[in-house]
Amino acid sequence: MYSIKNQKGQAIILLAFAVVGLVGFAALAIDGGRALSDKRHAQNAADTAALAAALEIVHGGDSTSIVNIARTRALSNGYDDTSTLQDVIVNRPPASGPYAGNNEYVQVIIRSTINTTFARVIGRAQVTNTVQAVARAQGVTTNPFIMGAALAAFKKDGTPFTGGGGGDLNIYGSGVYSNSTDTDCPNGSMSLGGSINYHVDTAFASAGSVCTHGGAALDGAQQPGQPQVDTPHFDIPAPSFTCGPVPTGINPLNGVYKAGTYPTGLNTPPGNYSFESGNYCFGGTLKFNGGNITANSVNFRMTSGAFNISSTTQFTCSNVIVHSNGGTGVAMTGGGNTCTGITFYMETGDVTLNGNTTNIFTAPTSGAYKGLLIYLPESNHGTITVNGTSNSQYTGSIIGLSSAVHINGNSDSAGFNVQVLSDTVDLGGTSNITIHYNPDDLFTLPHNPTIELPQ
């Protein structure tokens, strides 16, 4: 018998090719399946991130908050922008595609790289998926409340709108409104007295009578007998921040107070202090007793006691929320206070803003509280008193639909870029009150917004 030596070892070669083929099929089935599953998951993550960004646009968020919201939502679905294997890109407006350059749209691109297992044998160590989603925030319009009246009192009987004192009231770009049907002058629905010259650019409008007495003079159209309106309702969410533990020690470290919980409140001695960025919760009164106080990117919550600034304090702040949830309210006097991006959200208590020299308070220009300076929910029947002295300036909406609002000008002139929506309004003081109505600086609610994924 003869043997064919050159056929020896053929089975090994065939087996080697078979193994490569089997590994290829395994790579297709396992690594390919993982890649396909990741692509579906990444697309879902991009869709939800784009919708979250569009919702933030509806809520008036700025470019930074829109990007952060989208990235946070992507992270919650497992895609981390800081990972070397993942990338989350947020563009508003979109940087590519049919909606490029259109600011109504926001684009989210997710790139993810998957390390393969079996495909390495055939030279494919990684697989990269790239998906995108584009969402549209359409029809984001805002309507001014009560036809744009700068001062509106919604109590339906009696005399909810009163004026007295001296000087001038000048309302530019708007007018006043009273919702009462009372026609019994000299009070009626709107009782304007004192020695004030009342000037409005639009009208003195009321469901009842517009009554004047004393030396009061009206400059502007009078529109009594208007249809009575339903009191508007607001559902503005309360601040949801939480506070950390009690800081070590009470005295500030190098002049800086630490964020955290102060269970009995804080009574600062006269001096110059600052509050580090963060959240502060007080179980008693927070009182500043003089000096220069600075707070930037700070949230204050009062669960008891008051937020109190004495007459010798100069308070400077930016991006601040003062939230009373069980506290007795806010009492700010001070020797000159300047705060930009501040909101007083008062579930409980009153608000009194005074000043010996100049107060400048400006509401946020972006975010959920854009244009909202003072807000008392309907469950809070507290009083709002705003006294302007020596060229004080207040910008933003003042809303307290169960509240009495008192606006006074003293010593000099008080400038307001405000809209007041309340149960009753009372104007007083011995000097000029000037109101510039600019809806761009005021709180509005989105009207019939539509959020969609066009692709």
C-alpha positions as CSV (number, residue, x, y, z in Angstrom):
1,M,0.0,0.0,0.0
2,Y,1.2,3.5,-0.9
3,S,0.6,6.6,1.3
4,I,0.3,10.1,-0.2
5,K,2.5,12.1,2.1
6,N,1.6,15.5,0.7
7,Q,-2.0,15.2,2.1
8,K,-0.9,14.9,5.7
9,G,-2.1,17.9,7.9
10,Q,-4.9,19.1,5.5
11,A,-7.5,18.6,8.3
12,I,-5.6,21.1,10.5
13,I,-5.7,23.7,7.8
14,L,-9.3,23.2,7.1
15,L,-10.0,23.3,10.8
16,A,-8.1,26.6,11.2
17,F,-10.2,28.2,8.4
18,A,-13.3,26.8,10.0
19,V,-12.4,28.4,13.4
20,V,-11.9,31.7,11.7
21,G,-15.3,31.4,10.1
22,L,-16.9,30.4,13.3
23,V,-15.3,33.3,15.1
24,G,-16.5,35.6,12.3
25,F,-20.1,34.3,12.7
26,A,-19.7,34.7,16.5
27,A,-18.5,38.3,16.0
28,L,-21.4,39.0,13.8
29,A,-23.9,37.5,16.2
30,I,-22.5,38.7,19.5
31,D,-20.5,41.9,18.8
32,G,-22.9,42.9,16.0
33,G,-25.9,42.4,18.4
34,R,-24.2,44.5,21.0
35,A,-23.6,47.3,18.6
36,L,-27.1,47.2,17.3
37,S,-28.6,47.2,20.8
38,D,-26.3,50.1,21.7
39,K,-27.4,52.0,18.7
40,R,-31.1,51.6,19.6
41,H,-30.4,52.6,23.2
42,A,-28.3,55.6,22.0
43,Q,-31.1,56.8,19.7
44,N,-33.6,56.6,22.6
45,A,-31.2,58.5,24.8
46,A,-30.7,61.2,22.1
47,D,-34.5,61.5,21.6
48,T,-35.2,62.0,25.3
49,A,-32.3,64.4,25.7
50,A,-33.5,66.5,22.8
51,L,-37.1,66.6,24.2
52,A,-35.7,67.7,27.6
53,A,-33.7,70.5,25.9
54,A,-36.8,71.6,24.0
55,L,-38.8,71.7,27.3
56,E,-36.1,73.8,28.8
57,I,-36.4,76.2,25.9
58,V,-40.2,76.4,26.7
59,H,-39.3,77.3,30.3
60,G,-37.1,80.1,29.1
61,G,-33.7,78.5,29.8
62,D,-30.5,80.1,28.6
63,S,-28.0,78.3,26.3
64,T,-26.1,76.9,29.3
65,S,-29.1,75.4,31.0
66,I,-30.4,73.9,27.7
67,V,-27.0,72.1,27.1
68,N,-26.8,71.0,30.7
69,I,-30.3,69.6,30.8
70,A,-29.7,67.6,27.6
71,R,-26.4,66.2,28.9
72,T,-27.9,65.3,32.2
73,R,-30.7,63.4,30.5
74,A,-28.2,61.6,28.3
75,L,-26.1,60.7,31.4
76,S,-29.2,59.3,33.1
77,N,-29.5,56.9,30.2
78,G,-25.9,55.8,30.4
79,Y,-24.1,58.2,28.0
80,D,-21.4,60.2,29.8
81,D,-19.9,63.2,28.0
82,T,-16.7,62.9,30.0
83,S,-16.0,59.3,28.9
84,T,-13.3,58.5,26.4
85,L,-15.7,56.1,24.7
86,Q,-18.7,58.4,24.6
87,D,-19.5,61.9,23.4
88,V,-22.7,64.0,23.7
89,I,-23.0,67.1,21.5
90,V,-25.8,69.6,22.0
91,N,-26.4,72.2,19.3
92,R,-29.0,75.0,19.4
93,P,-29.6,75.8,16.6
94,P,-28.7,72.5,14.9
95,A,-25.2,72.6,13.2
96,S,-26.2,70.3,10.3
97,G,-29.2,68.9,8.5
98,P,-32.4,70.5,7.2
99,Y,-32.9,72.6,10.4
100,A,-29.4,74.0,10.6
101,G,-29.5,77.6,11.9
102,N,-33.1,77.5,13.0
103,N,-33.3,78.5,16.7
104,E,-36.6,76.8,17.2
105,Y,-34.7,73.5,17.0
106,V,-32.2,71.8,19.2
107,Q,-29.9,68.9,18.1
108,V,-28.4,66.2,20.2
109,I,-25.7,63.9,18.8
110,I,-24.5,60.9,20.7
111,R,-21.3,59.0,19.7
112,S,-20.5,55.7,21.5
113,T,-17.7,53.3,20.9
114,I,-18.0,49.6,21.9
115,N,-14.9,47.4,22.5
116,T,-15.5,44.1,20.6
117,T,-14.7,40.6,21.9
118,F,-14.7,38.2,18.9
119,A,-14.3,40.8,16.1
120,R,-10.8,41.5,17.3
121,V,-9.8,38.2,15.6
122,I,-10.7,39.6,12.2
123,G,-9.1,43.0,13.0
124,R,-12.1,45.0,14.3
125,A,-11.3,46.1,17.9
126,Q,-14.0,48.7,18.2
127,V,-17.4,49.6,16.7
128,T,-18.7,53.2,16.8
129,N,-22.3,54.3,16.7
130,T,-23.4,57.9,15.9
131,V,-27.0,58.9,16.3
132,Q,-28.8,62.2,16.4
133,A,-32.2,63.6,17.4
134,V,-33.7,67.0,16.6
135,A,-36.5,68.4,18.7
136,R,-38.6,71.5,18.1
137,A,-40.1,73.9,20.6
138,Q,-42.8,75.4,18.5
139,G,-45.4,78.0,19.2
140,V,-43.6,79.3,22.4
141,T,-45.4,82.5,22.7
142,T,-46.3,84.6,25.8
143,N,-49.4,86.7,26.4
144,P,-49.3,89.7,28.8
145,F,-51.7,89.3,31.7
146,I,-54.8,91.5,31.9
147,M,-54.1,93.1,28.6
148,G,-50.8,94.3,29.8
149,A,-52.0,96.4,32.8
150,A,-49.0,97.4,34.9
151,L,-51.1,97.4,38.1
152,A,-54.0,95.1,38.4
153,A,-56.2,94.5,41.5
154,F,-58.5,91.4,41.3
155,K,-60.7,91.7,44.3
156,K,-64.3,91.5,42.9
157,D,-66.0,93.8,45.4
158,G,-65.3,96.9,47.5
159,T,-62.4,99.3,46.5
160,P,-59.4,97.1,45.7
161,F,-57.5,99.9,43.9
162,T,-56.6,103.0,46.0
163,G,-54.2,105.9,45.7
164,G,-53.2,108.9,47.9
165,G,-50.4,111.0,49.1
166,G,-48.5,113.5,46.9
167,G,-46.2,113.7,43.9
168,D,-46.9,112.1,40.6
169,L,-47.7,108.6,39.3
170,N,-46.4,108.1,35.8
171,I,-47.0,104.8,34.0
172,Y,-45.4,104.5,30.6
173,G,-46.5,101.9,28.1
174,S,-49.4,100.6,30.2
175,G,-52.3,101.5,32.6
176,V,-54.1,100.2,35.6
177,Y,-57.1,97.9,36.2
178,S,-59.5,97.1,39.0
179,N,-61.8,94.1,38.9
180,S,-64.4,95.3,41.4
181,T,-67.9,96.1,40.2
182,D,-68.4,98.8,42.9
183,T,-69.9,102.0,41.6
184,D,-70.3,103.9,44.8
185,C,-68.1,107.0,44.4
186,P,-66.1,108.6,46.0
187,N,-64.7,105.2,46.5
188,G,-66.0,102.8,43.9
189,S,-63.9,100.2,42.2
190,M,-60.9,102.6,41.9
191,S,-60.5,105.5,44.4
192,L,-57.7,107.9,43.4
193,G,-57.2,110.8,45.8
194,G,-54.5,112.9,47.4
195,S,-52.6,115.6,45.5
196,I,-51.3,113.2,42.9
197,N,-51.3,113.7,39.2
198,Y,-52.1,110.2,37.9
199,H,-50.8,109.7,34.4
200,V,-51.2,106.5,32.4
201,D,-50.4,105.9,28.7
202,T,-53.3,103.5,28.1
203,A,-56.3,103.6,30.5
204,F,-57.8,103.7,34.0
205,A,-59.9,100.6,33.4
206,S,-62.3,99.0,35.9
207,A,-65.4,96.8,36.2
208,G,-66.9,99.4,38.4
209,S,-66.4,103.2,38.7
210,V,-63.2,105.2,38.5
211,C,-63.5,107.8,41.3
212,T,-61.4,110.8,42.1
213,H,-61.4,113.1,45.1
214,G,-59.4,115.8,46.8
215,G,-56.8,117.4,44.4
216,A,-56.2,114.2,42.3
217,A,-56.0,114.7,38.6
218,L,-56.2,112.0,35.9
219,D,-54.2,112.1,32.7
220,G,-55.3,109.2,30.5
221,A,-58.4,107.5,29.2
222,Q,-61.1,106.3,31.7
223,Q,-62.8,103.0,30.9
224,P,-65.2,102.2,33.7
225,G,-67.8,99.4,33.4
226,Q,-65.4,96.8,31.8
227,P,-66.3,93.1,32.0
228,Q,-65.3,91.5,35.2
229,V,-62.5,88.9,34.7
230,D,-61.7,85.7,36.5
231,T,-58.7,85.9,38.8
232,P,-55.8,84.3,37.0
233,H,-54.2,81.2,38.6
234,F,-50.5,80.4,38.7
235,D,-48.9,77.1,39.4
236,I,-45.3,78.2,39.8
237,P,-43.3,75.3,41.4
238,A,-41.5,76.1,44.6
239,P,-37.7,75.9,44.8
240,S,-36.7,72.3,45.3
241,F,-33.1,72.7,46.6
242,T,-31.8,70.8,49.6
243,C,-29.3,71.8,52.2
244,G,-26.3,70.0,53.6
245,P,-25.4,69.4,57.2
246,V,-24.7,72.0,59.9
247,P,-21.4,73.7,59.0
248,T,-18.5,73.3,61.5
249,G,-18.8,76.3,63.8
250,I,-21.0,79.3,63.3
251,N,-18.5,82.1,62.8
252,P,-17.4,82.6,59.2
253,L,-14.1,81.3,58.1
254,N,-12.0,84.1,56.7
255,G,-15.1,86.2,56.3
256,V,-17.0,83.5,54.4
257,Y,-20.1,81.7,55.6
258,K,-20.4,78.1,54.6
259,A,-23.4,76.5,52.9
260,G,-25.5,74.1,54.9
261,T,-28.2,74.0,57.6
262,Y,-28.4,76.6,60.4
263,P,-31.0,75.1,62.8
264,T,-31.4,78.2,65.0
265,G,-30.8,80.9,62.4
266,L,-27.9,83.3,62.1
267,N,-27.4,86.7,63.6
268,T,-24.3,88.3,62.0
269,P,-22.3,90.9,63.9
270,P,-21.5,94.1,62.0
271,G,-18.7,93.5,59.5
272,N,-18.0,92.5,55.9
273,Y,-19.0,88.9,55.0
274,S,-19.8,86.8,52.0
275,F,-21.8,83.6,51.6
276,E,-20.2,80.8,49.5
277,S,-22.3,79.6,46.6
278,G,-24.7,76.9,47.6
279,N,-27.9,76.3,49.6
280,Y,-28.7,77.6,53.1
281,C,-31.6,76.5,55.3
282,F,-32.4,78.5,58.4
283,G,-34.6,77.3,61.3
284,G,-34.6,80.8,62.8
285,T,-34.2,84.4,61.7
286,L,-31.3,85.3,59.4
287,K,-30.3,88.9,60.4
288,F,-27.6,91.1,59.0
289,N,-26.7,93.8,61.4
290,G,-24.4,96.1,59.4
291,G,-21.5,96.1,57.0
292,N,-21.1,94.8,53.5
293,I,-22.7,91.4,52.8
294,T,-22.2,89.6,49.5
295,A,-24.1,86.5,48.2
296,N,-23.7,85.1,44.7
297,S,-25.4,82.0,43.3
298,V,-27.0,81.3,46.7
299,N,-30.4,79.9,47.7
300,F,-31.8,80.9,51.1
301,R,-34.7,78.9,52.7
302,M,-36.4,80.1,55.9
303,T,-38.4,77.4,57.6
304,S,-38.8,79.7,60.7
305,G,-38.1,83.3,61.5
306,A,-37.4,86.2,59.1
307,F,-34.9,87.2,56.4
308,N,-33.9,90.5,57.9
309,I,-31.5,93.2,56.7
310,S,-30.9,96.1,59.0
311,S,-30.6,99.8,58.1
312,T,-26.8,99.9,58.3
313,T,-26.2,96.9,55.9
314,Q,-25.3,97.0,52.3
315,F,-26.4,93.8,50.7
316,T,-25.1,92.8,47.2
317,C,-26.2,89.7,45.5
318,S,-26.7,87.9,42.2
319,N,-28.6,84.7,41.2
320,V,-30.3,84.4,44.5
321,I,-33.6,82.8,45.7
322,V,-35.1,83.7,49.0
323,H,-37.7,81.0,49.8
324,S,-39.9,81.2,52.9
325,N,-41.5,77.9,53.8
326,G,-42.7,78.4,57.3
327,G,-40.8,81.6,57.9
328,T,-42.4,84.9,58.8
329,G,-41.2,86.8,55.7
330,V,-38.7,89.3,54.4
331,A,-37.8,92.6,56.0
332,M,-35.1,94.5,54.1
333,T,-34.1,98.0,54.8
334,G,-30.4,98.6,54.5
335,G,-28.2,101.4,53.5
336,G,-28.3,100.5,49.8
337,N,-29.0,97.0,48.4
338,T,-28.2,95.8,44.9
339,C,-29.4,92.4,43.7
340,T,-29.6,91.0,40.1
341,G,-31.3,87.8,39.3
342,I,-33.2,87.6,42.6
343,T,-36.6,86.0,43.3
344,F,-38.5,86.2,46.6
345,Y,-40.7,83.0,46.7
346,M,-42.9,83.3,49.8
347,E,-45.0,80.4,50.7
348,T,-45.4,82.0,54.0
349,G,-44.9,85.5,55.5
350,D,-44.8,89.1,54.2
351,V,-42.4,91.0,52.1
352,T,-41.2,94.5,53.0
353,L,-38.6,96.2,50.9
354,N,-37.3,99.5,52.2
355,G,-34.2,101.5,51.8
356,N,-32.5,104.5,53.3
357,T,-30.6,105.3,50.0
358,T,-30.9,103.2,46.9
359,N,-32.4,99.7,46.4
360,I,-31.9,98.0,43.0
361,F,-33.6,94.6,42.7
362,T,-33.8,92.9,39.3
363,A,-35.6,89.6,38.6
364,P,-33.8,86.7,36.8
365,T,-33.4,87.0,33.0
366,S,-33.6,83.3,32.4
367,G,-34.8,80.0,33.9
368,A,-38.0,78.9,35.6
369,Y,-38.3,82.3,37.5
370,K,-37.5,84.5,34.6
371,G,-39.0,87.9,35.2
372,L,-40.4,87.0,38.6
373,L,-39.3,89.3,41.4
374,I,-41.8,88.6,44.2
375,Y,-44.3,85.7,44.3
376,L,-46.8,84.8,47.0
377,P,-49.0,81.7,46.1
378,E,-52.7,82.1,46.6
379,S,-52.5,80.2,49.9
380,N,-50.4,83.0,51.3
381,H,-52.4,86.1,52.3
382,G,-49.3,88.0,53.4
383,T,-48.7,91.7,52.6
384,I,-46.2,93.1,50.1
385,T,-44.8,96.5,50.7
386,V,-42.3,98.1,48.3
387,N,-40.9,101.5,49.3
388,G,-38.8,103.3,46.8
389,T,-36.4,106.0,48.0
390,S,-33.6,108.0,46.4
391,N,-33.9,106.6,42.9
392,S,-34.6,103.0,43.9
393,Q,-35.2,100.6,41.0
394,Y,-37.3,97.4,40.9
395,T,-37.6,95.2,37.8
396,G,-39.8,92.1,37.5
397,S,-43.3,90.9,38.2
398,I,-44.8,91.1,41.7
399,I,-47.6,88.5,42.1
400,G,-49.7,87.9,45.1
401,L,-53.3,87.2,44.1
402,S,-54.4,86.8,47.8
403,S,-52.2,89.8,48.9
404,A,-52.5,93.5,49.5
405,V,-49.7,95.3,47.7
406,H,-48.5,98.8,48.9
407,I,-46.2,100.8,46.6
408,N,-44.8,104.0,48.0
409,G,-42.4,106.6,46.8
410,N,-40.6,108.7,49.4
411,S,-37.8,111.4,49.6
412,D,-37.1,111.3,45.9
413,S,-38.3,109.3,43.0
414,A,-38.9,105.5,42.7
415,G,-38.5,103.7,39.4
416,F,-40.4,100.5,38.7
417,N,-40.3,98.2,35.7
418,V,-42.9,96.0,37.1
419,Q,-46.3,94.4,36.7
420,V,-48.3,94.0,39.9
421,L,-51.0,91.3,40.1
422,S,-52.6,91.2,43.4
423,D,-55.9,91.2,45.4
424,T,-55.6,94.9,46.2
425,V,-53.2,97.7,45.2
426,D,-52.5,100.8,47.3
427,L,-50.4,103.7,46.0
428,G,-48.9,106.2,48.5
429,G,-45.9,108.2,49.6
430,T,-44.8,111.8,49.2
431,S,-42.9,111.7,46.0
432,N,-42.9,110.4,42.4
433,I,-43.6,106.9,41.3
434,T,-42.5,106.0,37.8
435,I,-43.4,102.7,36.2
436,H,-42.0,101.7,32.8
437,Y,-43.9,98.7,31.6
438,N,-41.7,96.4,29.4
439,P,-43.1,92.9,29.0
440,D,-39.7,91.5,28.0
441,D,-38.5,92.1,31.6
442,L,-41.6,90.5,33.3
443,F,-42.8,87.0,34.1
444,T,-45.0,85.3,31.5
445,L,-46.3,81.8,31.0
446,P,-45.8,79.9,27.8
447,H,-49.0,79.8,25.8
448,N,-49.8,76.5,24.1
449,P,-46.3,75.3,23.5
450,T,-45.7,72.3,21.2
451,I,-42.7,70.0,21.6
452,E,-42.0,67.5,18.9
453,L,-39.4,65.3,17.3
454,P,-39.5,66.1,13.6
455,Q,-36.9,63.4,12.9
